[in-house]
Structures are given as structure tokens and as C-alpha cells.
Amino acid sequence: MKHILLKISGEVFNTEKASSKGGAFSVNKDLIKNIAKQIKSLQKNYNIGIVIGGGNLFRGTTNGKQFSLTPNTSHQIGMLSTIINGTILKDLFEKEKIQTEHLTSIVCPQITKIINTENITQSLNEKKCIIFSGGTGNPYFTTDTTAVLRALQIGSTLVLKATKVDGIYDKDPIKNKNAKLIKKISFSDFIKKDLQVMDLTAITLAKQNNIKIKVFNLFENNSIVKAIKENNFGSTIN
């Protein structure tokens, strides 16, 4: 059975404006149900690992500066935010009858198990979808780098990065109408062009370990399935 690592931004949880009744943020349950439906169909042939971000709750770099926090503290809060999202995702997945294991890099036994080889192997053997939270467990590392690291740990040679745009552009397509879509690019050219889709630590680690990265629009119909099965869907770095 093949292994796939999916990286999802925390923005998935907060694409709707929070209402006065909904608290600080809202959950796009329809989108998560759609993700769950695709995961469920893929589990027949793939073991799925998911790295979840926490930017909908707290961004270590930007919010840390806003509150005049030290970088270490800012990144710790960001990692804790991913645990909250991971807990939400696990609950909603299980409501859709998906066997799920939530593993985190931060010791939090009341909520979830720790990330280690034994827990990863057991979860894969039980054909559970693994949700990884807590980042790498260390400050200064992004969830992009975490995604490549967890791909190595589950034995995946493919990282799927789910975004709000169709793939990799030469410029920010939200800010630049003339931005051009790049369908395929090598790791070396990605680094040379200094593209901002993923951080260089993640790209370097993927290059060293021959892990292909696919960037795609999560909001397209059946996007995760297409990203795995259709070569021309999204953009590819390898």
C-alpha cells in the first residue's frame, strides 16, 4: 500500500467569518466533510498522513510581532494552535466513520499520543489516517518542513500541499494579475527563483530525499484525489 502525506493550512478551519454566536473563529464543516469523503475513498489504496497548520488561530511570525512576544514563545503558541486544529479534525473525521489517529510532537497525553516510530507504525498497520500536529516540536520550523519530515517518517515519496490557488506561480497571483502558473519545476530552479510557495528548508529536505511535492487548489472539486491520480493537476516540484 502506498503512503501519501497531505499538508493542510489552518485556514481550512476559518474560511467563514466568525459570527457573534460562533466565538473567535468558525469551522468550514462542509469543506472538511469534503476532505473526509476523499480521504475515505483513498484509504482503500493509500495510507494517508496529514500535517495540519494553525494559522487560523495564531501565526508565530506575524502575531508574535503584533503582541511583542519573543520568537520562541510565538512559535510555541503556533505549535499549540495546530494541536487544537488536529483535535477538531480528528473529531470531524471520526463522525464521517474514518479511523483516525492524532499524533503530536508535544507531550500532551490527555489529548493525544506522542509522535514516535512505534505509534506511527501501529497507526499505519491499523490503516488509520494519521493527523500530525505540533509542528516539528521546535521553534523556527514551518509546517511545510514538518510535512516533508513526516513524509519521511511514514515512508511517503509524495507531499501534497493544499492551497487556495491552482499551483505554483512566478508571482503572488492574489496580488499580481499577470502572474504565470508554473506546472513543473525542479528543486534547483525553485531555489534559484526564490519562489515563496514553500520555505527553503522544506525544499532542501525534499530534494535530498527525492520527495516529490505537488501544490494544488484544495477548493477544486475532488482535488485531493486529482492531485494523486492526475499528473497534470496542480504544480509539481521534483
ABEGO torsion letter per residue (X at the ends): XBBBBBBBBAAAAAABBBBAAAEABBBBAAAAAAAAAAAAAAAAABBBBBBBBAAAABBAAAAAAAAGBBAAAAAAAAAAAAAAAAAAAAAAAAAAGBBBBBBBABBBAAABBBBBAAAAAAAAAAGBBBBBBGEAGBBGBBAAAAAAAAAAAAGBABBBBBBABAEBBABBAAABAABBBBABBBAAAAAAAGBAABBAAAAAAAAAAGBBBBBBBAABBGAAAAAAABAABEBBBX
